[in-house]
Amino acid sequence: MKRKSASIRAIHEGLPGQMRDAVDDFADHLGRVDNRSAHTVRAYVGDVVSLLDHAALMGCAAPADIDIAVLRSWLAKLRTLGAARTSLARRAASARTFSAWAHRTGRLPTDVGAQLASPKAHRDLPTVLKADQAEALVLAPGDEASPVLLRDRALLELLYATGIRVSELCGLDVPDVDRGRRVVRVLGKGRRERSVPYGLPAEEAIGDWLRLGRAALSTPASGDALLLGARGGRLQPTIARRVVSGYARAAGLPHTSPHGLRHSAATHLLEGGADLRAVQELLGHASLSSTQIYTHVSVERLRAAYRQAHPGPEDPTPKRLELPRCPPWSGPLLPRPHPPRCARPTRRSDVGRRDRGPELPLQGRSTSTIARPTKHKPGAFSDGALVCHSHVRGEGASYEKAELGRPRPGEGLTRGPGSGGRGSRRAPASRRP
């Protein structure tokens, strides 16, 4: 980090005069007007210095010479050097912010950054601890009354109970903790202030630290800092990260950082039924889209939601339907049922037959289908003729009922005796009366 800062400072000194002055004024604007944090100012200034250095290599002597081609060429160069999509998206945002500011202050004739599109950053799901793993990490310092161990326990409890950032934790002062209401006043990004509650275990850890541990490490240089280092100064974020990762390693857990505890706290809140808007306020996110990344759920939560909301059986696994077996039929044989009617309507004249016998209704059936005596075997109607046999009253003759079929070659269809209506076909000459 120090080598990178030194290289940025060297590049800054080598810029043309107008570009160097523009960078200095832009840094003051970010810190004093926009109230950006020191980390954001450092990152944006580094990106702008890189952009202006690339523009100077392309022949630009002042910010007014920068156009959209310079911005795109700069991003393309970073891409060829292996920059990730998230890095490109952040640097494109830095370029747009600088371009808008330079246009407002008269250093650019037009806002060229408004035409710059940034690549969509790929966001991976954060790695979170399970509830039992988080509890094991928080309890890792033990109950020993050492000042450093008491501080570490208060640090872990506050990180997991509140979900605040490590920089916000290290910036807390003693008056920021309202122990009566169990609320912490946090100054987050953009100097936005919010109040975050915490639970009883964190209250006990804070009480032990303030009563037994802080007084042992406090020095005149400590001030009102809540958490102190080994030498009495304000605890630094790098030391806090080292403390969290060390206890996670000692407890046999995966590598965990303070931001990992923040992810775990947000995920456990949502799994416990907390509202997404409430979690957004607790975490200090300016946009709800930043909080939605924690809405990934486990299979157990899906099953619990299914059992709670679905009106069907409790087990969401579908089971095979077992139908009871019918006992064998021992009674008299019944006539075969009618075949299903076709969607195409049939007429009396749609059945070709050789003998025009009397039309007899089927015995014992309530049906409008007409059965006619026939001499030919079933199958006289080719391609799907539906034929069934039934006994009719009278002489026990066998009749065929045909509901659909096409006649044999040479046989014609008529609409009935004496029918000469529209659309009818005359029967062959051998069949005419």
Buried (B, 14 or more C-beta within 10 A) or exposed (E): EEEEEEEBEEBBEEBBEBBBBBBEBBBEBBBEEBEBBEEBBBBBBBBBBBBBBBBBEEEBEBBBBBBBEBBBBBBEEBBEEEBEBBBBBBBBBBBBBBBBBBBEEEBBEEBBBEEBEBBEEEEEEBEBBEEEBBEBBBBBBEEEEBBBBBBBBBBBBBBBBBBBBBBBBBBBBBEBBEEEEBBBBBBBBEEEEBEBEBEEBBBEBBEBBBEEBBEBBBEEEBEEBBBBBEEBBBBBBEBBBEBBBEBBEEBEBEEBBBBBBBBBBBBBBBBEEEEBEEBBEBBBBEEEEEBBBBEEEEEEBEBEEEEEEEEEEEEEEEEEEEEEEEEEEEEEEEEEEBEEEEEEEBEEBBBBBEEEBEEBBBEEBEEEBBBBBBEEEEEBBEEEBBBBEBEBEEEEEEBBBBBBBBBEEEBEBBBEEEEEEEEBEEBEEEBEE
